[in-house]
Amino acid sequence: MKCNVGKTDQIIRLILGAGIIVGGVYFQSWWGAIGVVPILTAAIGWCPAYLPFGISTCKK
């Protein structure tokens, strides 16, 4: 797997994922578990949704 998630993208994904989890806890909804996905993609630096479109936010 080649890196396709850059540093800025990782920070945005971490903040967004944490916000989704907090929202899920606040509203007592299991939908907050979806926040794990952006956090996981930020942690590994690879997003499978970018592959079909050829997107990469990593510096070459």
Secondary structure, 3 states (H helix, E strand, C coil): CCCCCCHHHHHHHHHHHHHHHHHHHHCCCHHHHHHHHHHHHHHHCCCHHHCCCCCCCCCC
